[in-house]
Amino acid sequence: MKFLYSLGVIVPRFFKSVTAGDGWNSSLTWVSLETARTSGKPVMMIIHKPTCPLCRRLKAKLVAHPGVIRLSQHFAMVHILPAELPDEDASGDVYHPDGRYVPRILFFDTNFNFLPEVRGPLSSYQYFYGEPDNVEKSMLNALDISKKR
C-alpha cells in the first residue's frame, strides 16, 4: 500500500485509475485498472500526467482519431497516472518496461499478460506514441496477438 504524508500524519492512500473521460474522450468507455484486469478483453493502458505537454498533445490527437475510437470498443481502455500504478514488487516492473517516461501506452492480452512486442515506432522509448496512426496500428497488432493466444 502506498502512503501519503500530509499535515505531519502518514495516512494510507488508496489508488484507483481514472474511469471518467477527463478529457480523454468521454464517449469512450474508460475502466479502472482493476476492472480491466478481469474484463476478458485486451487492455490498452495510457500512462500520462496532466501537466505533461506531450501527454496533452497526444490526448488531443488520440481522442479525435476515428480508427482509435472504432477499435477502442474491443479493448478495456485505461488511462492512469504514474502514481496510481501498483507497487513495483507486486507488478514485476511490467508498467516500466523501458523507463518511467510519459506518455507511454502499454498493451495486455485478455488474461492481462503484458504484450512487450506491441511497441511504438521508436527504438528508444519503445512505448511512446506521438501519432494516433501508430496507436491504431498497435491496437490492431494487440488484437491479432490476443486472438492467437
Secondary structure, DSSP 8 states (H G I E B T S, - for coil): -EEEEETTEEEEE----B-S-TTS-TTS-B--HHHHHTSSS-EEEEE--TT-HHHHHHHHHHTT-HHHHHHHTTSEEEEE-GGGS--HHHHTTTT-TT-S-SSEEEEE-TT--B-TT---S-SSSTT--SSHHHHHHHHHHHHHHHHH-
